[in-house]
Amino acid sequence: MVRLNLLPPSHREKLKNRRLSRLLVLFAFLLLIVFAGAGAALFVVGSGLKSALLGLDQKIKAQQNVNATYGDTEAEAKALEGRLSTIKTLDTKRLKWSAFLQEFQATTPPFLRITQFQNKDNKLTINGTAKTRTEIVKFVEKLETSNLFSKVEFESATKDDPENPIVSFTIQAQLEKR
């Protein structure tokens, strides 16, 4: 089939320009629709991302609060470890008086009586009475050989009443920590 165009050339040119214009308008409209659709899609994706970012930000802040709590707990644990170490140190340095008194009683002769203990800076002053000076000397010797004391020093022995055989004494000794 053969097509013949019998229109004058000016009219033909106008029709051709009209078709081209319509085609350009259609193309521009399609481009506008594509850009509008892309913009709407980006808007939807952007708002979704924004809400997702807000949610992540809230989770991060919540985790930071939890971490801060753990940091406080860690600091408390370190402080407790320090206190426990101090307690252990004090426990090893302290004198266990019940064990001390039991061992001290075993070193005390039967006719010797202790009237006073005085402890100052681990230096123990022992006051007491005995029937004879010999018992006091034996007591000092037992104290020197015991593990309770170091530097046992006999201070004095006095007989207050010539008719009474009782002798008062004072001994000083450095306590040994165990």
Secondary structure, DSSP 8 states (H G I E B T S, - for coil): ------S-HHHHHHHHHHHHHHHHHHHHHHHHHHHHHHHHHHHHHHHHHHHHHHHHHHHHHHHHHHHHHHHHHHHHHHHHHHHHHHHHHHHHHS--HHHHHHHHHHHS-TTEEEEEEEEETTEEEEEEEESSHHHHHHHHHHHHHSSSEEEEEEEEEE-S-TTS--EEEEEEEEE---
